[in-house]
Amino acid sequence: MEEKEDKLISFNRRGGGNRVLYLGGEGRRSCRREEEDKVEIPWRVVIENNTCKDATVIQVDSVNKHGILLEVVQVLTDLNLLITKAYISSDGGWFMDVFNVVDRDGNKIRDEGVINYIQKTLENDSFFLSPLRGSVGVMPSEEHTSIELAGTDRPGLLSEVCAVLADLHCNVVNAEIWTHNSRAAAVVHVTDASTGCAIEDPNRLSKIKVLLRNVLKGNNDLKTAKMTLSPPGVMHRERRLHQMMFDDRDYERNERAEHGRVVDKSLRPNVSVMNCIERDYTVITMRSKDRPKLLFDTLCTLTDMQYVVFHGVVHTGRTEAFQEYYIRHVDGLPISSEAEQERVMQCLEAAIERRASEGLELELCTEDRVGLLSDITRVFRENSLSIKRAEISTKSGKAEDTFYVTDVTGSAVDTKTIDAIRQEIGQSALRVKRNSWPLSNPPQETATSFLFSNLFKARTFQNFKLVRSYS
């Protein structure tokens, strides 16, 4: 990085008054409002398409705080941008990161509206003031009731939950469902079928609680039959799903569930943890199959585990992704025990695997109606399909849903089964988008030295515990 001369820059930001920034030779900056004492704020975002021939380069310089890296990456991934490379540095009190990004088609970001949105969002003071736990930069909604579920897999429970909601005239407008390691988590947004608004009637909410609790008790596990309703809050859905899975300890391997199944361990992420004694860091390296939102997923877990990334590099090849981070705990210390090293490895493996697109990808696009999701999941259940992951959305009266499915044993779905399901649901409404079977090992690639001269290459959604919901 070029050495900068000491400068003083004054500028105005809407609603914020005049600000003065002092730039030091080492690139560290502090800022102050004329009418206030020192207040540290995000300062500069540079987006340009000339430096790199195949990606848009986004440079973010900001006052550092715990979680800021995750917040920046979240903005980019929420726009469905792919991060192909990243260089992370946060020496002292300043955060300086560079991201190479492309759109889903692999092209540079040319849309001025998208570029302006990124710039304004990252330079907005309020964006960086959101609390970490349970919320990252998303405004609260009063238009729906949000229900959170988490627990153990059990055949048929998702269909049963959807049936209960439909019978109570609750319309599922958005939802996301993850399964991993015999655990499952979901965030479901519902509205009143008659008004299209959030459900506020205390008696009706109480009834929903009772009936869903009865469904959850079907596994004879009283711990799973919990539900609470509370006012709406700021919540990022995918961020929350990571927290729910982490709290439910999905990173612990379920040997009983894997018994009898052929599990190719070579397909799992390769995560290593070691201490860099001379620099007082813990070094984490990861090698895994590349996919969208991979960086966001790993940073969610490191942040929830109270670790701070001081330096790092991310590099993606055609099929593989390499991540290397130099971290410390928020108390300033590296990992000190082998047990904690093992736990960090397990948690990062889980973070990478949760969103893995296993199985057959089915896309549903049809007119939305009350009970649609209940009908779809019933058809899947009756044809012995297991939903590994699902994304449910409603746009302009249209249901646009994506399901990742296998058979009940976790194997590939028979073509005849899919043909029968499409015949029942509608050939034009349901289509096969992608099939990840058969799975194959990712090709080996040669890592390039980036940081400190060394970059290491690194089932059915069916049994839930209702954690809490917002109304």
Secondary structure as a PSIPRED ss2 file (coil, helix, strand):
# PSIPRED VFORMAT (PSIPRED V4.0)

   1 M C   1.000  0.000  0.000
   2 E C   1.000  0.000  0.000
   3 E C   1.000  0.000  0.000
   4 K C   1.000  0.000  0.000
   5 E C   1.000  0.000  0.000
   6 D C   1.000  0.000  0.000
   7 K E   0.000  0.000  1.000
   8 L E   0.000  0.000  1.000
   9 I E   0.000  0.000  1.000
  10 S E   0.000  0.000  1.000
  11 F E   0.000  0.000  1.000
  12 N E   0.000  0.000  1.000
  13 R E   0.000  0.000  1.000
  14 R C   1.000  0.000  0.000
  15 G C   1.000  0.000  0.000
  16 G C   1.000  0.000  0.000
  17 G E   0.000  0.000  1.000
  18 N E   0.000  0.000  1.000
  19 R E   0.000  0.000  1.000
  20 V E   0.000  0.000  1.000
  21 L E   0.000  0.000  1.000
  22 Y E   0.000  0.000  1.000
  23 L E   0.000  0.000  1.000
  24 G C   1.000  0.000  0.000
  25 G C   1.000  0.000  0.000
  26 E C   1.000  0.000  0.000
  27 G C   1.000  0.000  0.000
  28 R C   1.000  0.000  0.000
  29 R E   0.000  0.000  1.000
  30 S E   0.000  0.000  1.000
  31 C E   0.000  0.000  1.000
  32 R E   0.000  0.000  1.000
  33 R E   0.000  0.000  1.000
  34 E C   1.000  0.000  0.000
  35 E C   1.000  0.000  0.000
  36 E C   1.000  0.000  0.000
  37 D C   1.000  0.000  0.000
  38 K E   0.000  0.000  1.000
  39 V C   1.000  0.000  0.000
  40 E C   1.000  0.000  0.000
  41 I C   1.000  0.000  0.000
  42 P E   0.000  0.000  1.000
  43 W E   0.000  0.000  1.000
  44 R E   0.000  0.000  1.000
  45 V E   0.000  0.000  1.000
  46 V E   0.000  0.000  1.000
  47 I E   0.000  0.000  1.000
  48 E E   0.000  0.000  1.000
  49 N C   1.000  0.000  0.000
  50 N C   1.000  0.000  0.000
  51 T C   1.000  0.000  0.000
  52 C C   1.000  0.000  0.000
  53 K C   1.000  0.000  0.000
  54 D C   1.000  0.000  0.000
  55 A C   1.000  0.000  0.000
  56 T E   0.000  0.000  1.000
  57 V E   0.000  0.000  1.000
  58 I E   0.000  0.000  1.000
  59 Q E   0.000  0.000  1.000
  60 V E   0.000  0.000  1.000
  61 D E   0.000  0.000  1.000
  62 S E   0.000  0.000  1.000
  63 V E   0.000  0.000  1.000
  64 N C   1.000  0.000  0.000
  65 K C   1.000  0.000  0.000
  66 H C   1.000  0.000  0.000
  67 G C   1.000  0.000  0.000
  68 I H   0.000  1.000  0.000
  69 L H   0.000  1.000  0.000
  70 L H   0.000  1.000  0.000
  71 E H   0.000  1.000  0.000
  72 V H   0.000  1.000  0.000
  73 V H   0.000  1.000  0.000
  74 Q H   0.000  1.000  0.000
  75 V H   0.000  1.000  0.000
  76 L H   0.000  1.000  0.000
  77 T H   0.000  1.000  0.000
  78 D H   0.000  1.000  0.000
  79 L C   1.000  0.000  0.000
  80 N C   1.000  0.000  0.000
  81 L C   1.000  0.000  0.000
  82 L E   0.000  0.000  1.000
  83 I E   0.000  0.000  1.000
  84 T E   0.000  0.000  1.000
  85 K E   0.000  0.000  1.000
  86 A E   0.000  0.000  1.000
  87 Y E   0.000  0.000  1.000
  88 I E   0.000  0.000  1.000
  89 S E   0.000  0.000  1.000
  90 S C   1.000  0.000  0.000
  91 D C   1.000  0.000  0.000
  92 G C   1.000  0.000  0.000
  93 G C   1.000  0.000  0.000
  94 W E   0.000  0.000  1.000
  95 F E   0.000  0.000  1.000
  96 M E   0.000  0.000  1.000
  97 D E   0.000  0.000  1.000
  98 V E   0.000  0.000  1.000
  99 F E   0.000  0.000  1.000
 100 N E   0.000  0.000  1.000
 101 V E   0.000  0.000  1.000
 102 V E   0.000  0.000  1.000
 103 D C   1.000  0.000  0.000
 104 R C   1.000  0.000  0.000
 105 D C   1.000  0.000  0.000
 106 G C   1.000  0.000  0.000
 107 N C   1.000  0.000  0.000
 108 K C   1.000  0.000  0.000
 109 I C   1.000  0.000  0.000
 110 R C   1.000  0.000  0.000
 111 D C   1.000  0.000  0.000
 112 E H   0.000  1.000  0.000
 113 G H   0.000  1.000  0.000
 114 V H   0.000  1.000  0.000
 115 I H   0.000  1.000  0.000
 116 N H   0.000  1.000  0.000
 117 Y H   0.000  1.000  0.000
 118 I H   0.000  1.000  0.000
 119 Q H   0.000  1.000  0.000
 120 K H   0.000  1.000  0.000
 121 T H   0.000  1.000  0.000
 122 L H   0.000  1.000  0.000
 123 E C   1.000  0.000  0.000
 124 N C   1.000  0.000  0.000
 125 D H   0.000  1.000  0.000
 126 S H   0.000  1.000  0.000
 127 F H   0.000  1.000  0.000
 128 F H   0.000  1.000  0.000
 129 L H   0.000  1.000  0.000
 130 S C   1.000  0.000  0.000
 131 P C   1.000  0.000  0.000
 132 L C   1.000  0.000  0.000
 133 R C   1.000  0.000  0.000
 134 G C   1.000  0.000  0.000
 135 S C   1.000  0.000  0.000
 136 V C   1.000  0.000  0.000
 137 G C   1.000  0.000  0.000
 138 V C   1.000  0.000  0.000
 139 M C   1.000  0.000  0.000
 140 P C   1.000  0.000  0.000
 141 S C   1.000  0.000  0.000
 142 E C   1.000  0.000  0.000
 143 E C   1.000  0.000  0.000
 144 H C   1.000  0.000  0.000
 145 T E   0.000  0.000  1.000
 146 S E   0.000  0.000  1.000
 147 I E   0.000  0.000  1.000
 148 E E   0.000  0.000  1.000
 149 L E   0.000  0.000  1.000
 150 A E   0.000  0.000  1.000
 151 G E   0.000  0.000  1.000
 152 T E   0.000  0.000  1.000
 153 D C   1.000  0.000  0.000
 154 R C   1.000  0.000  0.000
 155 P C   1.000  0.000  0.000
 156 G C   1.000  0.000  0.000
 157 L H   0.000  1.000  0.000
 158 L H   0.000  1.000  0.000
 159 S H   0.000  1.000  0.000
 160 E H   0.000  1.000  0.000
 161 V H   0.000  1.000  0.000
 162 C H   0.000  1.000  0.000
 163 A H   0.000  1.000  0.000
 164 V H   0.000  1.000  0.000
 165 L H   0.000  1.000  0.000
 166 A H   0.000  1.000  0.000
 167 D H   0.000  1.000  0.000
 168 L C   1.000  0.000  0.000
 169 H C   1.000  0.000  0.000
 170 C E   0.000  0.000  1.000
 171 N E   0.000  0.000  1.000
 172 V E   0.000  0.000  1.000
 173 V E   0.000  0.000  1.000
 174 N E   0.000  0.000  1.000
 175 A E   0.000  0.000  1.000
 176 E E   0.000  0.000  1.000
 177 I E   0.000  0.000  1.000
 178 W E   0.000  0.000  1.000
 179 T E   0.000  0.000  1.000
 180 H E   0.000  0.000  1.000
 181 N C   1.000  0.000  0.000
 182 S C   1.000  0.000  0.000
 183 R E   0.000  0.000  1.000
 184 A E   0.000  0.000  1.000
 185 A E   0.000  0.000  1.000
 186 A E   0.000  0.000  1.000
 187 V E   0.000  0.000  1.000
 188 V E   0.000  0.000  1.000
 189 H E   0.000  0.000  1.000
 190 V E   0.000  0.000  1.000
 191 T E   0.000  0.000  1.000
 192 D E   0.000  0.000  1.000
 193 A C   1.000  0.000  0.000
 194 S C   1.000  0.000  0.000
 195 T C   1.000  0.000  0.000
 196 G C   1.000  0.000  0.000
 197 C C   1.000  0.000  0.000
 198 A C   1.000  0.000  0.000
 199 I C   1.000  0.000  0.000
 200 E C   1.000  0.000  0.000
 201 D C   1.000  0.000  0.000
 202 P H   0.000  1.000  0.000
 203 N H   0.000  1.000  0.000
 204 R H   0.000  1.000  0.000
 205 L H   0.000  1.000  0.000
 206 S H   0.000  1.000  0.000
 207 K H   0.000  1.000  0.000
 208 I H   0.000  1.000  0.000
 209 K H   0.000  1.000  0.000
 210 V H   0.000  1.000  0.000
 211 L H   0.000  1.000  0.000
 212 L H   0.000  1.000  0.000
 213 R H   0.000  1.000  0.000
 214 N H   0.000  1.000  0.000
 215 V H   0.000  1.000  0.000
 216 L H   0.000  1.000  0.000
 217 K H   0.000  1.000  0.000
 218 G H   0.000  1.000  0.000
 219 N H   0.000  1.000  0.000
 220 N C   1.000  0.000  0.000
 221 D C   1.000  0.000  0.000
 222 L H   0.000  1.000  0.000
 223 K H   0.000  1.000  0.000
 224 T H   0.000  1.000  0.000
 225 A C   1.000  0.000  0.000
 226 K C   1.000  0.000  0.000
 227 M C   1.000  0.000  0.000
 228 T C   1.000  0.000  0.000
 229 L E   0.000  0.000  1.000
 230 S E   0.000  0.000  1.000
 231 P C   1.000  0.000  0.000
 232 P C   1.000  0.000  0.000
 233 G C   1.000  0.000  0.000
 234 V C   1.000  0.000  0.000
 235 M C   1.000  0.000  0.000
 236 H C   1.000  0.000  0.000
 237 R H   0.000  1.000  0.000
 238 E H   0.000  1.000  0.000
 239 R H   0.000  1.000  0.000
 240 R H   0.000  1.000  0.000
 241 L H   0.000  1.000  0.000
 242 H H   0.000  1.000  0.000
 243 Q H   0.000  1.000  0.000
 244 M H   0.000  1.000  0.000
 245 M H   0.000  1.000  0.000
 246 F H   0.000  1.000  0.000
 247 D H   0.000  1.000  0.000
 248 D C   1.000  0.000  0.000
 249 R C   1.000  0.000  0.000
 250 D C   1.000  0.000  0.000
 251 Y C   1.000  0.000  0.000
 252 E C   1.000  0.000  0.000
 253 R C   1.000  0.000  0.000
 254 N C   1.000  0.000  0.000
 255 E H   0.000  1.000  0.000
 256 R H   0.000  1.000  0.000
 257 A H   0.000  1.000  0.000
 258 E H   0.000  1.000  0.000
 259 H C   1.000  0.000  0.000
 260 G C   1.000  0.000  0.000
 261 R C   1.000  0.000  0.000
 262 V C   1.000  0.000  0.000
 263 V C   1.000  0.000  0.000
 264 D C   1.000  0.000  0.000
 265 K H   0.000  1.000  0.000
 266 S H   0.000  1.000  0.000
 267 L H   0.000  1.000  0.000
 268 R C   1.000  0.000  0.000
 269 P C   1.000  0.000  0.000
 270 N E   0.000  0.000  1.000
 271 V E   0.000  0.000  1.000
 272 S E   0.000  0.000  1.000
 273 V E   0.000  0.000  1.000
 274 M E   0.000  0.000  1.000
 275 N E   0.000  0.000  1.000
 276 C E   0.000  0.000  1.000
 277 I H   0.000  1.000  0.000
 278 E H   0.000  1.000  0.000
 279 R H   0.000  1.000  0.000
 280 D C   1.000  0.000  0.000
 281 Y E   0.000  0.000  1.000
 282 T E   0.000  0.000  1.000
 283 V E   0.000  0.000  1.000
 284 I E   0.000  0.000  1.000
 285 T E   0.000  0.000  1.000
 286 M E   0.000  0.000  1.000
 287 R E   0.000  0.000  1.000
 288 S E   0.000  0.000  1.000
 289 K E   0.000  0.000  1.000
 290 D C   1.000  0.000  0.000
 291 R C   1.000  0.000  0.000
 292 P C   1.000  0.000  0.000
 293 K C   1.000  0.000  0.000
 294 L H   0.000  1.000  0.000
 295 L H   0.000  1.000  0.000
 296 F H   0.000  1.000  0.000
 297 D H   0.000  1.000  0.000
 298 T H   0.000  1.000  0.000
 299 L H   0.000  1.000  0.000
 300 C H   0.000  1.000  0.000
 301 T H   0.000  1.000  0.000
 302 L H   0.000  1.000  0.000
 303 T H   0.000  1.000  0.000
 304 D H   0.000  1.000  0.000
 305 M C   1.000  0.000  0.000
 306 Q C   1.000  0.000  0.000
 307 Y E   0.000  0.000  1.000
 308 V E   0.000  0.000  1.000
 309 V E   0.000  0.000  1.000
 310 F E   0.000  0.000  1.000
 311 H E   0.000  0.000  1.000
 312 G E   0.000  0.000  1.000
 313 V E   0.000  0.000  1.000
 314 V E   0.000  0.000  1.000
 315 H E   0.000  0.000  1.000
 316 T E   0.000  0.000  1.000
 317 G C   1.000  0.000  0.000
 318 R C   1.000  0.000  0.000
 319 T C   1.000  0.000  0.000
 320 E E   0.000  0.000  1.000
 321 A E   0.000  0.000  1.000
 322 F E   0.000  0.000  1.000
 323 Q E   0.000  0.000  1.000
 324 E E   0.000  0.000  1.000
 325 Y E   0.000  0.000  1.000
 326 Y E   0.000  0.000  1.000
 327 I E   0.000  0.000  1.000
 328 R E   0.000  0.000  1.000
 329 H E   0.000  0.000  1.000
 330 V C   1.000  0.000  0.000
 331 D C   1.000  0.000  0.000
 332 G C   1.000  0.000  0.000
 333 L C   1.000  0.000  0.000
 334 P C   1.000  0.000  0.000
 335 I C   1.000  0.000  0.000
 336 S C   1.000  0.000  0.000
 337 S C   1.000  0.000  0.000
 338 E H   0.000  1.000  0.000
 339 A H   0.000  1.000  0.000
 340 E H   0.000  1.000  0.000
 341 Q H   0.000  1.000  0.000
 342 E H   0.000  1.000  0.000
 343 R H   0.000  1.000  0.000
 344 V H   0.000  1.000  0.000
 345 M H   0.000  1.000  0.000
 346 Q H   0.000  1.000  0.000
 347 C H   0.000  1.000  0.000
 348 L H   0.000  1.000  0.000
 349 E H   0.000  1.000  0.000
 350 A H   0.000  1.000  0.000
 351 A H   0.000  1.000  0.000
 352 I H   0.000  1.000  0.000
 353 E H   0.000  1.000  0.000
 354 R H   0.000  1.000  0.000
 355 R C   1.000  0.000  0.000
 356 A C   1.000  0.000  0.000
 357 S C   1.000  0.000  0.000
 358 E C   1.000  0.000  0.000
 359 G C   1.000  0.000  0.000
 360 L E   0.000  0.000  1.000
 361 E E   0.000  0.000  1.000
 362 L E   0.000  0.000  1.000
 363 E E   0.000  0.000  1.000
 364 L E   0.000  0.000  1.000
 365 C E   0.000  0.000  1.000
 366 T E   0.000  0.000  1.000
 367 E E   0.000  0.000  1.000
 368 D C   1.000  0.000  0.000
 369 R C   1.000  0.000  0.000
 370 V C   1.000  0.000  0.000
 371 G C   1.000  0.000  0.000
 372 L H   0.000  1.000  0.000
 373 L H   0.000  1.000  0.000
 374 S H   0.000  1.000  0.000
 375 D H   0.000  1.000  0.000
 376 I H   0.000  1.000  0.000
 377 T H   0.000  1.000  0.000
 378 R H   0.000  1.000  0.000
 379 V H   0.000  1.000  0.000
 380 F H   0.000  1.000  0.000
 381 R H   0.000  1.000  0.000
 382 E H   0.000  1.000  0.000
 383 N C   1.000  0.000  0.000
 384 S C   1.000  0.000  0.000
 385 L E   0.000  0.000  1.000
 386 S E   0.000  0.000  1.000
 387 I E   0.000  0.000  1.000
 388 K E   0.000  0.000  1.000
 389 R E   0.000  0.000  1.000
 390 A E   0.000  0.000  1.000
 391 E E   0.000  0.000  1.000
 392 I E   0.000  0.000  1.000
 393 S C   1.000  0.000  0.000
 394 T E   0.000  0.000  1.000
 395 K E   0.000  0.000  1.000
 396 S C   1.000  0.000  0.000
 397 G C   1.000  0.000  0.000
 398 K E   0.000  0.000  1.000
 399 A E   0.000  0.000  1.000
 400 E E   0.000  0.000  1.000
 401 D E   0.000  0.000  1.000
 402 T E   0.000  0.000  1.000
 403 F E   0.000  0.000  1.000
 404 Y E   0.000  0.000  1.000
 405 V E   0.000  0.000  1.000
 406 T E   0.000  0.000  1.000
 407 D E   0.000  0.000  1.000
 408 V C   1.000  0.000  0.000
 409 T C   1.000  0.000  0.000
 410 G C   1.000  0.000  0.000
 411 S C   1.000  0.000  0.000
 412 A C   1.000  0.000  0.000
 413 V C   1.000  0.000  0.000
 414 D C   1.000  0.000  0.000
 415 T H   0.000  1.000  0.000
 416 K H   0.000  1.000  0.000
 417 T H   0.000  1.000  0.000
 418 I H   0.000  1.000  0.000
 419 D H   0.000  1.000  0.000
 420 A H   0.000  1.000  0.000
 421 I H   0.000  1.000  0.000
 422 R H   0.000  1.000  0.000
 423 Q H   0.000  1.000  0.000
 424 E H   0.000  1.000  0.000
 425 I H   0.000  1.000  0.000
 426 G C   1.000  0.000  0.000
 427 Q C   1.000  0.000  0.000
 428 S C   1.000  0.000  0.000
 429 A C   1.000  0.000  0.000
 430 L E   0.000  0.000  1.000
 431 R E   0.000  0.000  1.000
 432 V E   0.000  0.000  1.000
 433 K E   0.000  0.000  1.000
 434 R E   0.000  0.000  1.000
 435 N E   0.000  0.000  1.000
 436 S C   1.000  0.000  0.000
 437 W C   1.000  0.000  0.000
 438 P C   1.000  0.000  0.000
 439 L C   1.000  0.000  0.000
 440 S C   1.000  0.000  0.000
 441 N C   1.000  0.000  0.000
 442 P C   1.000  0.000  0.000
 443 P C   1.000  0.000  0.000
 444 Q C   1.000  0.000  0.000
 445 E C   1.000  0.000  0.000
 446 T C   1.000  0.000  0.000
 447 A C   1.000  0.000  0.000
 448 T C   1.000  0.000  0.000
 449 S C   1.000  0.000  0.000
 450 F C   1.000  0.000  0.000
 451 L C   1.000  0.000  0.000
 452 F C   1.000  0.000  0.000
 453 S C   1.000  0.000  0.000
 454 N C   1.000  0.000  0.000
 455 L C   1.000  0.000  0.000
 456 F C   1.000  0.000  0.000
 457 K C   1.000  0.000  0.000
 458 A C   1.000  0.000  0.000
 459 R C   1.000  0.000  0.000
 460 T C   1.000  0.000  0.000
 461 F C   1.000  0.000  0.000
 462 Q C   1.000  0.000  0.000
 463 N C   1.000  0.000  0.000
 464 F C   1.000  0.000  0.000
 465 K E   0.000  0.000  1.000
 466 L E   0.000  0.000  1.000
 467 V E   0.000  0.000  1.000
 468 R E   0.000  0.000  1.000
 469 S E   0.000  0.000  1.000
 470 Y E   0.000  0.000  1.000
 471 S C   1.000  0.000  0.000
